[in-house]
Amino acid sequence: MNWRNLILVVALGLSSTFTFAQSNLLNAKTPDQIGQKTQAELVAENDNPLPYGYVMDRDILMGKRTWEIIDLDERVNFPLYFPVEGDLGPDRRPLYDVLVSAIRDSTLTEVYDSSYFTQKKSLKDIEASLVFVDTTDTAREYINAGEAVPEEFINKVEIQAYHVDSYKVVGYWYFDKRQGELKYRMLGVCPMVPDVYTMNNDEKDYVELFWVYFPAARGVLHKAKAFNDRNSAMPFTFDHLLNSRRFNAVIYQEENVYGDRMIKDYMQENAQMQLLESDRVKEKIRDFEQDMWNY
C-alpha cells in the first residue's frame, strides 16, 4: 500500500468518527430518520475525548498561567457563537447553550465563581445569574410609596446565546522537558455578557456569568459539534476546537508577582499599548522554547 492509499484509508476512517446532524442524510426515508445511527455505528464510534497524557511535576521546566479573552465579533471565532437563532436541531448549538444545558441537567457540576476555582456555584446561583431584573421609573415610584410593583413595570431579561459577547479562558503554558516542547493546557472557560443596566448603552459593562473547569467539561464538549465551514460532513467538537486553539484570543492577564494584576491596570487608557503588552507576554512564553535550542 503506497502512502497515497494509506492517507485515503486514514481519512475515510476518521470521517466515520465525525458525524454531524447530516448523519444518515442520504439513507433517510423520512425527516425524523436524519441523524439516527445504526447500532454498529454507535459501537464503532469512540464517544470519549482523547485523554490527556500524565505530566509529572518534575518534567515541567517552565510554567506560566495566562488569561485570554475571545472576541466573538472576529470571524475566526464564529463557530463558538453561531447559531443563535432558529431551530437547526440538537447538533447545531452555540457553545453557551451547550454549557448551560449541561449545567441545568447536572451533567456538568464543576462550575465556579472565579478563574481560581476555589468557590463552587450552585445551580440556584447560576439560574439567578441568567435572569436580570430591572425596574422602570414608574416601578420605583411604587417602591418609594411602599406598594407592590405590578408585573408590567418589571423588566426581566433572560440571558440568551446572542447576548454572549466574548469568552474568557484561562490556561497553562508549560515546557515539557521530557518531550522537549512547549505545550498548552486549558483550565477554564467563562461566558461574558453585558450588564443588564448597560445593555442598551453604547459603552457596555461586561460581567462574568460563571467559570467552568474545562477538564471536567470535556465529555460534554466532546459530544457537541461545532460547525465546519469548509466541510459540514466533518465537523469538529468543541473539545477539539478549544484544545487545539482554533480561535483567536488576546492575553489580558498573566501570572505575576503583583497579585496577578491585569494588563489594563498598568497600561491604562491606551488600548494600543495593552495589545502590544499582550503580544510581549505571548512572545516571552514562546521565546523560552526557542532559547532552549540555542547553543
N, C-alpha and C positions, 0 to 999 in steps of 0.2 A: 504494500500500500504506500503510494507516494504521499508527500506532505500535503498536496492539494486535496486529495481524497480524505486524509486524516482530519484536516481542518473542517471539511464539509461535514464529516460524521460528528465531530465535536459540536459544531454549530447546530446541527439538527437535534442533537441530544439536549443541548441547552434550551433550545426553543420549546421543547416539550415540558420543561420545568417552569416556564414563564407563561402562564395562561392569564388572560385578562377577561373582561366582560364578553369578548368575542369568542370565548371557548364554545365549541360545538356550533358555531355560527353557520357553517356550511352544511351541517347534517340535520339541523333542527327543522322539524315539520310544523311546529307552532312556536310563537314568540316565547312562551314560557319555558321552552326547552333550551333556549340560548343561555349559555353559561353553565349548564349542567355537565358534569364529568362522569365518565364511567367509573365503575369500581376499580378496574385495572389502573386507570389513570390516577385515582386517589391513592392507591397503594404504591404506585411507582414514584409519585412526587415526594420530595423531601420538604415538609412543611415547617421545618425548623431553621432558624437563621444560622449562618455559618458561625460556629463558636470561636471566641477569641482564644488565642494561644496564651498559655500561662507565662507571665513575666515575673521573674524573681526580682526583688528589690535591688539586689547587688548587681544585676545586669543593667540597671538604669544608670547610665553615666551622667546624663543631664536631663532635667525635667523642668517644665515651665507650664503653669496653668494660665490659660488665656480665656477672655470673654469676648465674644463677637456678636455682631448684630447683622441679621439677614434682612435686607430691604426687599419686600415683595413687589415693589414697583419695577425692579430690574427684571428684564425678560428671562434671564437665565434661571431666576428663582420662581417663575410662574408655576412649575409643577407642584410646588408647596402650597400654592394659593388657590388655583382653579381645580374643578369648577365650583363656583359659589352659588349658582342659581340653576334651577331646573332639576328634574328627576332623571338622572342618567344611569340609575342602577346603583346597587350597593358597592360595586367595584370602582366607581368614579366619584371619589370623595376627596375634599381637601384635607390636609394634614390636621387642621383644627378639629374637624368633625371626627376624624379617626381617634384623636386623643380624648375628646370629651365623651364620645360614645363608650370607649373602653373604661373611662373613669366612672361613668354612671352605672355600668353593669358590673362594676367591681372586678373587671379583668385586669385593670391597671390600678394598683394601690400605692405605688411608690411616688407620691405627689407631695411636694414640699413648698414652703413659702419663700425660700431663697435659694440661691445657687450654691450654698454651702451644705444643703441637705441636712440640716440639724433639726428642724421642726416640721413635722408632717401636717398636711392639711386634710381635714376630714371631708367626706362627701358633702356634708351640710355647709361647710365653709366654702367649698368650691361652687356649690349651687348658688349660694348667696352672692358670690363674686361675679357670676354670669348674668345677673339681672341687676341693673342700676335703676334706682327710683329717684325721680326728680319731681319737684312740686312747682306749679306755676305761681305767679304773683297773687292770683286770686286765692290759691290754696294757703298761702302764707297769711292772708287776712283771716281765714278760718282758724289757723293755728294760733294767731295772736289773740283771737277772741275766745280761745279755749273750746272751740267747737270741732266736731268731727269733720274731716275733709271729705267731700264727695269724690267718688272714683273718677269722675270726668276731669277733675283738676289735678290728677296724679299721672305723671308720665312714667311708664315702665318701659325700659329699653333692655331687651334681651340680646346678649352678645351673640352674633352670628359669624359665620366664616368670613363674610365680606367686611366685617369690622376689623379683622386682624390686619394690622399694617406691617408688622415685621415679626421676626422671631429672634430671641436671644439664645445663644448656645454657649456652653462652657465646655472646654475640653482640655486635654493634657498632651502637650508635645513632649516627647522623650526620645533620647538616643539610646537604642538597644545595642550595647557593646558586643553582645554575643553574635548578633546578626550584622552589626556594623552599619546601621541605617537609622535615619530619623523617622519616627512614626507618630501617629496622632490617634488618640482615643477620646471619643466624645463621651461626656459625662452627663450632660443635661440639656434640655430644651425648654423654652418658655415662650408662649404667645404674648404679643404686645398689642394692646388695644387702646384707643383714645379714651381719656377720662370723659365720663358722660357730661360733665359740666363744661367741657371744652370741645365736645364732639362737633358742634356746628360752627366753631370759630375757625379763622384762618390759621392761627397758631394753636396747635393742639398739645395737650399734655398727655403723655402715654404712661400706662400702668402695666405692671406685670400681673397676669392672671394667676399663674401657678408655674412651678418648676417640676418637670418630670425627670426622674432619674433614668437616663437613657438606657443603660444596660438592662434594667428591669422592663423596659418598654419594647425591647427588640422583637419579642414574639408577636406582639400586637402590630408593630410596624412592618414586620415581615409578611403578614397576611394581607396588608393593604397595599394596593398597587398605585404607583404614580404614573401619569400619562407620559408615554414616549412619543414625542412629536415626530421623530424620524421613522418609527415603525410601531404602529399600535398593536401589532401581533406579538411584540416582545417588550412589554413594559418592564420597569424596574420597581422594586419595592421601596417603600420609604426608608426601610432599614438600610438598603443598599445605597440609596440616594444620599443619606446623611453620612454613612460610614465612609463612602468613597469621596465625600466632599464635592458632590456635583451641584454646588451652589457658590454664590459669591457673597463674601461677608467682609466686614470691616472690624478690626480689633478696637474695642473701646476701653479695655481694662486688662491689666496683666498682674500677675502675682508680684508684689514688690514689698519693700521694707516699710513703706508708708501706709500700711494697713490696706494694701490692695486698692489704692486710690485710682480713680478713673482718669483717663487722659484729659477729659474736659475740665478736670479740677486744677490741672497745672498748665493747660493750654486753653485759657479762657478767651471767649469772644473772638476766636479765629478758627473757622471751620477748616480752612486750608492747612493750617499748621497741625490741626488734630489729625487730618488724613495723612500728612507727612509723618507724624509721630507714630501713627498706626502702622505705616509701611516700615518705619525704622524698627519697631518691635518685631515685625514679621521677618525682616531681613536678619535681625540679630539671632533669631532662632535658626533660620536656615544656614547662616554662616557658620554655626557651630559644626554642622555636619561637613561643610566644605573644609573647614580648618582641620578636621580630623585626618584628612588625606593629604595635607601639606607636609612636605618633608624638608 
